[in-house]
Amino acid sequence: MAGAGRQGQVASTGFELLHATLSAGKQEELKQRRTSLALRDEEGDGAPPRSRIDLDGGTAVLRIPPS
């Protein structure tokens, strides 16, 4: 029954699109989802990282905040 999961996903997408045609709020939600999927997360965009792992160099730096 490998196809059963896929069939449910297609039905769910179809209902979301139908809902979007009837609701302006749902249209905006789907538009925002597409935008966030298209944007790339850059390492320097968020808060400073506490930890850094260098797989090539074989090192890890862990910064534990004071309690």
C-alpha positions in Angstrom: 0.0 0.0 0.0 2.8 2.4 -0.8 0.6 4.5 -3.0 -2.0 5.2 -0.2 0.3 7.9 1.4 0.9 9.6 -1.8 -2.8 9.7 -2.7 -3.5 11.4 0.6 -0.9 14.0 -0.1 -2.4 14.8 -3.5 -5.9 15.0 -2.0 -4.7 17.3 0.8 -3.0 19.7 -1.7 -6.2 19.7 -3.8 -8.3 20.7 -0.8 -5.8 23.5 0.1 -6.1 24.9 -3.4 -9.9 24.7 -3.3 -9.9 26.4 0.1 -7.6 29.1 -1.3 -10.0 30.0 -4.1 -12.7 30.5 -1.5 -10.7 32.3 1.2 -8.4 35.3 0.8 -6.6 34.4 4.0 -5.7 31.0 2.7 -4.4 32.5 -0.5 -2.0 34.6 1.5 -0.9 31.7 3.6 0.0 29.6 0.6 1.8 32.6 -1.0 3.8 33.0 2.2 4.7 29.3 2.2 6.0 29.5 -1.3 8.0 32.6 -0.5 9.6 31.0 2.6 10.5 27.9 0.7 12.2 30.0 -2.0 14.3 31.9 0.5 17.6 30.6 1.7 18.7 30.5 5.3 22.0 32.2 5.7 24.2 31.3 8.7 24.9 35.0 9.6 21.2 36.1 9.5 20.1 35.0 12.9 21.5 35.3 16.4 25.2 34.6 16.9 25.7 30.8 17.0 26.6 29.2 20.3 28.3 26.3 18.7 30.3 25.7 15.5 31.3 22.4 14.1 34.0 22.2 11.4 33.6 18.7 9.8 36.6 19.2 7.5 39.0 20.3 10.3 37.6 17.9 12.9 36.9 20.5 15.5 33.9 21.7 17.5 33.5 24.9 19.5 30.7 24.8 22.2 29.8 28.0 24.0 27.6 27.3 27.0 25.8 30.4 28.3 26.3 31.3 32.0 23.5 30.1 34.2 
